[in-house]
Amino acid sequence: MSPLLPWLREPLERLLATQRGHAVLLSGPEGIGQFELALALAQAWLCESNGSLTPCGECASCRLVHAHTHPDLLVLLPEALRAGLGWETAEAGDSESRASKTKPSREIKVDALREAVAFAQQTSSRGRAKVVLVFPADRMNAIAANTLLKTLEEPPGQARFVLGTGAPQALLPTIRSRCQTVRLAPPQRPAAEAWLAQQGVADAAVLLAAAGQQPLTALELSRQGIDARLWQGLPQQVARGQGAAFSGWTPPLLLDTLQKLCHDALCVAVGAPTRYFDAAAFAGLHPSHERLTEWARELRETARHADHPWNAGLMTEALVTQARRALHSPR
């Protein structure tokens, strides 16, 4: 496991000092390190060193967590997220997935939760705790969530749970009520920009804004080949109907970018500050508020089907044409 992100050290220490009960729910924006904090918390619960409140990183238990082989830690992730989070170890329900050639699931299924319930009821192998980490918790389907609820209501003695989500409102109220909720905020801009610069991201401030102040998302944008110059040029290119900059983009990334562009165009139209782009990127564009509102509705409808196996080229062309109409000046 990589060193804890610098802006998560203080929340981890505070959480360990104030934790009560057997379950913690971490909520906040997705790209600020929820999973990393959840894993650090699990490591702290399992750490066998008595010298510090936070995990030592050196004991046998911490090394097992680093190697993804700790016998008392079960990490539940959707199949589609495991590789991206660096957690490709076999988990609950993986054997069936490997045998199938279907697209990796974006849900945490009931079979995984049933295994988690059985896991939590077992005696700790190393005598500390049994820890179940669920991320993102809002990806549990209704049956899976109800399966977990029963164990949260009556947890076995050594069982602890840590859940992470960017959409706490999507969880059952009864699950939320049985967890100690910790709300995470994006890090301060100077700290996030300094960290991004250390990762080799040029013009970190621009990509941090593009990511909605979420540094892990900004880093991912950079790794996908998106730089400050490309990002700031998108409004003008889209207004001219030019979609070459989107070549190779996935539909979810394209839709997310166009929704951000639409949001900021609406801000410009009503005289409000932009959030994702510099306001200068919209110079010369004077779309109507009504046209942009309709475009926002169309994008929301399309985003509901972002995971559909679209023809990427045709989808990009259609979305850019739609965007050009919305951004074209009525003057």
Contacts in CASP RR format, 6 or more apart in sequence:
PFRMAT RR
TARGET T0000
AUTHOR 0000-0000-0000
METHOD contacts of the structure
MODEL  1
MSPLLPWLREPLERLLATQRGHAVLLSGPEGIGQFELALALAQAWLCESN
GSLTPCGECASCRLVHAHTHPDLLVLLPEALRAGLGWETAEAGDSESRAS
KTKPSREIKVDALREAVAFAQQTSSRGRAKVVLVFPADRMNAIAANTLLK
TLEEPPGQARFVLGTGAPQALLPTIRSRCQTVRLAPPQRPAAEAWLAQQG
VADAAVLLAAAGQQPLTALELSRQGIDARLWQGLPQQVARGQGAAFSGWT
PPLLLDTLQKLCHDALCVAVGAPTRYFDAAAFAGLHPSHERLTEWARELR
ETARHADHPWNAGLMTEALVTQARRALHSPR
1 36 0 8 1.000
1 39 0 8 1.000
1 40 0 8 1.000
1 43 0 8 1.000
1 65 0 8 1.000
1 66 0 8 1.000
2 36 0 8 1.000
4 12 0 8 1.000
4 36 0 8 1.000
4 37 0 8 1.000
4 40 0 8 1.000
5 33 0 8 1.000
5 36 0 8 1.000
5 37 0 8 1.000
5 195 0 8 1.000
5 215 0 8 1.000
5 216 0 8 1.000
6 187 0 8 1.000
6 191 0 8 1.000
6 195 0 8 1.000
7 32 0 8 1.000
7 187 0 8 1.000
7 188 0 8 1.000
7 191 0 8 1.000
7 192 0 8 1.000
7 195 0 8 1.000
8 33 0 8 1.000
8 36 0 8 1.000
8 37 0 8 1.000
8 40 0 8 1.000
9 54 0 8 1.000
11 37 0 8 1.000
11 182 0 8 1.000
11 184 0 8 1.000
12 37 0 8 1.000
12 40 0 8 1.000
12 41 0 8 1.000
12 44 0 8 1.000
12 54 0 8 1.000
13 53 0 8 1.000
13 54 0 8 1.000
15 24 0 8 1.000
15 41 0 8 1.000
15 182 0 8 1.000
16 41 0 8 1.000
16 44 0 8 1.000
16 53 0 8 1.000
16 54 0 8 1.000
17 53 0 8 1.000
19 180 0 8 1.000
20 180 0 8 1.000
21 180 0 8 1.000
22 155 0 8 1.000
22 157 0 8 1.000
22 159 0 8 1.000
22 160 0 8 1.000
22 161 0 8 1.000
23 152 0 8 1.000
23 155 0 8 1.000
23 160 0 8 1.000
23 161 0 8 1.000
23 162 0 8 1.000
23 163 0 8 1.000
23 178 0 8 1.000
23 179 0 8 1.000
23 180 0 8 1.000
24 41 0 8 1.000
24 161 0 8 1.000
24 162 0 8 1.000
24 163 0 8 1.000
24 179 0 8 1.000
24 180 0 8 1.000
24 181 0 8 1.000
24 182 0 8 1.000
25 137 0 8 1.000
25 162 0 8 1.000
25 163 0 8 1.000
25 164 0 8 1.000
25 165 0 8 1.000
25 168 0 8 1.000
25 171 0 8 1.000
25 175 0 8 1.000
25 176 0 8 1.000
25 179 0 8 1.000
25 180 0 8 1.000
25 181 0 8 1.000
25 182 0 8 1.000
26 34 0 8 1.000
26 37 0 8 1.000
26 38 0 8 1.000
26 41 0 8 1.000
26 162 0 8 1.000
26 163 0 8 1.000
26 164 0 8 1.000
26 165 0 8 1.000
26 182 0 8 1.000
26 184 0 8 1.000
27 34 0 8 1.000
27 164 0 8 1.000
27 165 0 8 1.000
27 166 0 8 1.000
27 168 0 8 1.000
27 181 0 8 1.000
27 182 0 8 1.000
27 183 0 8 1.000
27 184 0 8 1.000
28 34 0 8 1.000
28 165 0 8 1.000
28 166 0 8 1.000
28 168 0 8 1.000
28 183 0 8 1.000
28 184 0 8 1.000
28 185 0 8 1.000
29 166 0 8 1.000
29 184 0 8 1.000
29 186 0 8 1.000
29 212 0 8 1.000
29 213 0 8 1.000
29 214 0 8 1.000
30 136 0 8 1.000
30 166 0 8 1.000
30 214 0 8 1.000
30 217 0 8 1.000
31 211 0 8 1.000
31 214 0 8 1.000
31 215 0 8 1.000
31 216 0 8 1.000
31 217 0 8 1.000
32 184 0 8 1.000
32 185 0 8 1.000
32 186 0 8 1.000
32 187 0 8 1.000
32 214 0 8 1.000
32 215 0 8 1.000
32 216 0 8 1.000
33 184 0 8 1.000
33 216 0 8 1.000
34 135 0 8 1.000
34 136 0 8 1.000
34 164 0 8 1.000
34 165 0 8 1.000
34 166 0 8 1.000
34 184 0 8 1.000
35 85 0 8 1.000
35 135 0 8 1.000
35 164 0 8 1.000
37 184 0 8 1.000
38 133 0 8 1.000
38 135 0 8 1.000
38 162 0 8 1.000
38 163 0 8 1.000
38 164 0 8 1.000
39 65 0 8 1.000
39 75 0 8 1.000
39 133 0 8 1.000
40 54 0 8 1.000
40 55 0 8 1.000
41 162 0 8 1.000
42 65 0 8 1.000
42 73 0 8 1.000
42 131 0 8 1.000
42 133 0 8 1.000
42 160 0 8 1.000
42 162 0 8 1.000
43 55 0 8 1.000
43 57 0 8 1.000
43 61 0 8 1.000
43 62 0 8 1.000
43 65 0 8 1.000
44 53 0 8 1.000
44 54 0 8 1.000
44 55 0 8 1.000
45 128 0 8 1.000
45 129 0 8 1.000
45 131 0 8 1.000
45 160 0 8 1.000
46 55 0 8 1.000
46 61 0 8 1.000
46 62 0 8 1.000
46 65 0 8 1.000
46 70 0 8 1.000
46 72 0 8 1.000
46 73 0 8 1.000
46 126 0 8 1.000
46 128 0 8 1.000
46 129 0 8 1.000
46 131 0 8 1.000
47 55 0 8 1.000
47 56 0 8 1.000
47 57 0 8 1.000
47 59 0 8 1.000
47 61 0 8 1.000
47 62 0 8 1.000
47 128 0 8 1.000
48 59 0 8 1.000
48 60 0 8 1.000
48 61 0 8 1.000
48 62 0 8 1.000
48 126 0 8 1.000
48 128 0 8 1.000
49 55 0 8 1.000
49 56 0 8 1.000
49 57 0 8 1.000
49 58 0 8 1.000
49 59 0 8 1.000
49 62 0 8 1.000
55 62 0 8 1.000
55 65 0 8 1.000
56 62 0 8 1.000
57 63 0 8 1.000
57 66 0 8 1.000
61 70 0 8 1.000
61 126 0 8 1.000
61 128 0 8 1.000
64 70 0 8 1.000
64 71 0 8 1.000
64 73 0 8 1.000
65 73 0 8 1.000
68 75 0 8 1.000
68 87 0 8 1.000
68 89 0 8 1.000
69 89 0 8 1.000
70 126 0 8 1.000
71 125 0 8 1.000
71 126 0 8 1.000
72 124 0 8 1.000
72 125 0 8 1.000
72 126 0 8 1.000
72 127 0 8 1.000
72 128 0 8 1.000
72 129 0 8 1.000
72 130 0 8 1.000
72 131 0 8 1.000
73 131 0 8 1.000
73 133 0 8 1.000
74 91 0 8 1.000
74 92 0 8 1.000
74 115 0 8 1.000
74 116 0 8 1.000
74 119 0 8 1.000
74 130 0 8 1.000
74 131 0 8 1.000
74 132 0 8 1.000
74 133 0 8 1.000
75 87 0 8 1.000
75 89 0 8 1.000
75 91 0 8 1.000
75 133 0 8 1.000
75 135 0 8 1.000
76 91 0 8 1.000
76 92 0 8 1.000
76 108 0 8 1.000
76 112 0 8 1.000
76 113 0 8 1.000
76 116 0 8 1.000
76 132 0 8 1.000
76 133 0 8 1.000
76 134 0 8 1.000
76 135 0 8 1.000
77 85 0 8 1.000
77 87 0 8 1.000
77 91 0 8 1.000
77 108 0 8 1.000
77 135 0 8 1.000
78 104 0 8 1.000
78 105 0 8 1.000
78 106 0 8 1.000
78 107 0 8 1.000
78 108 0 8 1.000
78 136 0 8 1.000
78 139 0 8 1.000
79 94 0 8 1.000
79 97 0 8 1.000
79 104 0 8 1.000
79 105 0 8 1.000
79 106 0 8 1.000
80 103 0 8 1.000
80 104 0 8 1.000
80 105 0 8 1.000
80 106 0 8 1.000
81 106 0 8 1.000
81 135 0 8 1.000
81 136 0 8 1.000
82 88 0 8 1.000
82 91 0 8 1.000
85 135 0 8 1.000
91 112 0 8 1.000
92 111 0 8 1.000
92 112 0 8 1.000
92 113 0 8 1.000
92 114 0 8 1.000
92 115 0 8 1.000
92 116 0 8 1.000
93 109 0 8 1.000
93 111 0 8 1.000
93 112 0 8 1.000
93 115 0 8 1.000
96 111 0 8 1.000
97 104 0 8 1.000
97 105 0 8 1.000
106 139 0 8 1.000
106 307 0 8 1.000
107 139 0 8 1.000
107 140 0 8 1.000
107 141 0 8 1.000
107 144 0 8 1.000
108 134 0 8 1.000
108 137 0 8 1.000
108 139 0 8 1.000
108 140 0 8 1.000
108 141 0 8 1.000
108 144 0 8 1.000
109 141 0 8 1.000
109 144 0 8 1.000
110 141 0 8 1.000
110 143 0 8 1.000
110 144 0 8 1.000
110 147 0 8 1.000
112 144 0 8 1.000
113 140 0 8 1.000
113 144 0 8 1.000
113 145 0 8 1.000
113 147 0 8 1.000
113 148 0 8 1.000
114 147 0 8 1.000
116 132 0 8 1.000
116 134 0 8 1.000
116 148 0 8 1.000
116 151 0 8 1.000
117 147 0 8 1.000
117 148 0 8 1.000
117 150 0 8 1.000
117 151 0 8 1.000
119 130 0 8 1.000
119 132 0 8 1.000
120 130 0 8 1.000
120 132 0 8 1.000
120 151 0 8 1.000
120 155 0 8 1.000
120 156 0 8 1.000
120 159 0 8 1.000
120 161 0 8 1.000
121 156 0 8 1.000
121 159 0 8 1.000
122 130 0 8 1.000
123 158 0 8 1.000
124 130 0 8 1.000
124 158 0 8 1.000
127 158 0 8 1.000
128 158 0 8 1.000
129 158 0 8 1.000
129 159 0 8 1.000
129 160 0 8 1.000
130 156 0 8 1.000
130 158 0 8 1.000
130 159 0 8 1.000
130 160 0 8 1.000
131 159 0 8 1.000
131 160 0 8 1.000
131 161 0 8 1.000
131 162 0 8 1.000
132 159 0 8 1.000
132 160 0 8 1.000
132 161 0 8 1.000
132 162 0 8 1.000
133 161 0 8 1.000
133 162 0 8 1.000
133 163 0 8 1.000
134 140 0 8 1.000
134 148 0 8 1.000
134 161 0 8 1.000
134 162 0 8 1.000
134 163 0 8 1.000
134 164 0 8 1.000
135 163 0 8 1.000
135 164 0 8 1.000
135 165 0 8 1.000
136 164 0 8 1.000
136 165 0 8 1.000
136 166 0 8 1.000
136 167 0 8 1.000
137 163 0 8 1.000
137 164 0 8 1.000
137 165 0 8 1.000
137 171 0 8 1.000
137 175 0 8 1.000
138 165 0 8 1.000
138 166 0 8 1.000
138 167 0 8 1.000
138 168 0 8 1.000
138 170 0 8 1.000
138 171 0 8 1.000
140 148 0 8 1.000
140 171 0 8 1.000
145 171 0 8 1.000
145 172 0 8 1.000
145 175 0 8 1.000
146 172 0 8 1.000
148 161 0 8 1.000
148 175 0 8 1.000
149 172 0 8 1.000
149 174 0 8 1.000
149 175 0 8 1.000
149 178 0 8 1.000
151 159 0 8 1.000
151 161 0 8 1.000
152 161 0 8 1.000
152 175 0 8 1.000
152 178 0 8 1.000
152 179 0 8 1.000
153 178 0 8 1.000
155 161 0 8 1.000
161 179 0 8 1.000
163 171 0 8 1.000
163 175 0 8 1.000
163 179 0 8 1.000
165 171 0 8 1.000
168 176 0 8 1.000
168 181 0 8 1.000
186 192 0 8 1.000
186 212 0 8 1.000
186 213 0 8 1.000
186 214 0 8 1.000
186 215 0 8 1.000
187 195 0 8 1.000
187 215 0 8 1.000
189 205 0 8 1.000
189 208 0 8 1.000
189 213 0 8 1.000
192 204 0 8 1.000
192 208 0 8 1.000
192 213 0 8 1.000
192 215 0 8 1.000
192 218 0 8 1.000
193 204 0 8 1.000
193 205 0 8 1.000
193 208 0 8 1.000
195 215 0 8 1.000
196 204 0 8 1.000
196 207 0 8 1.000
196 208 0 8 1.000
196 215 0 8 1.000
196 218 0 8 1.000
196 219 0 8 1.000
196 222 0 8 1.000
197 204 0 8 1.000
199 219 0 8 1.000
199 222 0 8 1.000
200 222 0 8 1.000
201 207 0 8 1.000
201 218 0 8 1.000
201 219 0 8 1.000
201 222 0 8 1.000
202 227 0 8 1.000
202 228 0 8 1.000
203 227 0 8 1.000
203 228 0 8 1.000
204 218 0 8 1.000
206 228 0 8 1.000
206 231 0 8 1.000
206 232 0 8 1.000
206 278 0 8 1.000
207 218 0 8 1.000
207 221 0 8 1.000
207 222 0 8 1.000
207 226 0 8 1.000
207 227 0 8 1.000
207 228 0 8 1.000
207 231 0 8 1.000
208 214 0 8 1.000
208 215 0 8 1.000
208 218 0 8 1.000
209 275 0 8 1.000
209 276 0 8 1.000
209 277 0 8 1.000
210 218 0 8 1.000
210 221 0 8 1.000
210 226 0 8 1.000
210 231 0 8 1.000
210 260 0 8 1.000
210 276 0 8 1.000
210 277 0 8 1.000
211 217 0 8 1.000
211 218 0 8 1.000
211 220 0 8 1.000
211 221 0 8 1.000
212 275 0 8 1.000
212 276 0 8 1.000
221 231 0 8 1.000
224 249 0 8 1.000
224 253 0 8 1.000
230 245 0 8 1.000
231 277 0 8 1.000
232 277 0 8 1.000
232 278 0 8 1.000
232 280 0 8 1.000
232 281 0 8 1.000
233 245 0 8 1.000
233 281 0 8 1.000
234 245 0 8 1.000
234 257 0 8 1.000
234 261 0 8 1.000
234 277 0 8 1.000
234 281 0 8 1.000
235 261 0 8 1.000
235 264 0 8 1.000
235 265 0 8 1.000
235 277 0 8 1.000
235 281 0 8 1.000
235 282 0 8 1.000
235 285 0 8 1.000
235 327 0 8 1.000
236 281 0 8 1.000
236 285 0 8 1.000
237 243 0 8 1.000
237 244 0 8 1.000
237 245 0 8 1.000
238 258 0 8 1.000
238 261 0 8 1.000
238 320 0 8 1.000
238 323 0 8 1.000
238 324 0 8 1.000
238 327 0 8 1.000
239 285 0 8 1.000
239 323 0 8 1.000
239 324 0 8 1.000
239 327 0 8 1.000
239 328 0 8 1.000
240 324 0 8 1.000
241 320 0 8 1.000
241 321 0 8 1.000
241 323 0 8 1.000
241 324 0 8 1.000
242 320 0 8 1.000
243 316 0 8 1.000
243 317 0 8 1.000
243 320 0 8 1.000
246 254 0 8 1.000
246 257 0 8 1.000
246 316 0 8 1.000
246 320 0 8 1.000
247 316 0 8 1.000
248 312 0 8 1.000
249 257 0 8 1.000
249 312 0 8 1.000
249 316 0 8 1.000
250 312 0 8 1.000
251 306 0 8 1.000
251 307 0 8 1.000
251 308 0 8 1.000
251 310 0 8 1.000
251 312 0 8 1.000
251 315 0 8 1.000
252 306 0 8 1.000
252 307 0 8 1.000
254 315 0 8 1.000
254 316 0 8 1.000
254 319 0 8 1.000
255 299 0 8 1.000
255 302 0 8 1.000
255 303 0 8 1.000
255 306 0 8 1.000
255 319 0 8 1.000
256 303 0 8 1.000
258 299 0 8 1.000
258 319 0 8 1.000
258 323 0 8 1.000
259 296 0 8 1.000
259 299 0 8 1.000
259 300 0 8 1.000
259 303 0 8 1.000
260 275 0 8 1.000
260 276 0 8 1.000
260 277 0 8 1.000
261 276 0 8 1.000
261 277 0 8 1.000
261 323 0 8 1.000
262 292 0 8 1.000
262 295 0 8 1.000
262 296 0 8 1.000
262 299 0 8 1.000
262 323 0 8 1.000
262 326 0 8 1.000
263 275 0 8 1.000
263 276 0 8 1.000
263 296 0 8 1.000
264 274 0 8 1.000
264 275 0 8 1.000
264 276 0 8 1.000
264 277 0 8 1.000
264 279 0 8 1.000
264 281 0 8 1.000
264 282 0 8 1.000
265 282 0 8 1.000
265 285 0 8 1.000
265 287 0 8 1.000
265 292 0 8 1.000
265 326 0 8 1.000
265 327 0 8 1.000
266 289 0 8 1.000
266 292 0 8 1.000
266 293 0 8 1.000
266 296 0 8 1.000
267 273 0 8 1.000
267 274 0 8 1.000
267 275 0 8 1.000
268 274 0 8 1.000
268 279 0 8 1.000
268 282 0 8 1.000
268 285 0 8 1.000
269 287 0 8 1.000
269 288 0 8 1.000
269 289 0 8 1.000
269 292 0 8 1.000
270 289 0 8 1.000
273 279 0 8 1.000
274 282 0 8 1.000
284 329 0 8 1.000
285 327 0 8 1.000
285 329 0 8 1.000
286 329 0 8 1.000
286 330 0 8 1.000
286 331 0 8 1.000
287 326 0 8 1.000
287 327 0 8 1.000
287 328 0 8 1.000
287 329 0 8 1.000
287 330 0 8 1.000
288 330 0 8 1.000
291 325 0 8 1.000
291 326 0 8 1.000
291 330 0 8 1.000
292 326 0 8 1.000
294 326 0 8 1.000
295 322 0 8 1.000
295 323 0 8 1.000
295 325 0 8 1.000
295 326 0 8 1.000
298 322 0 8 1.000
302 319 0 8 1.000
END
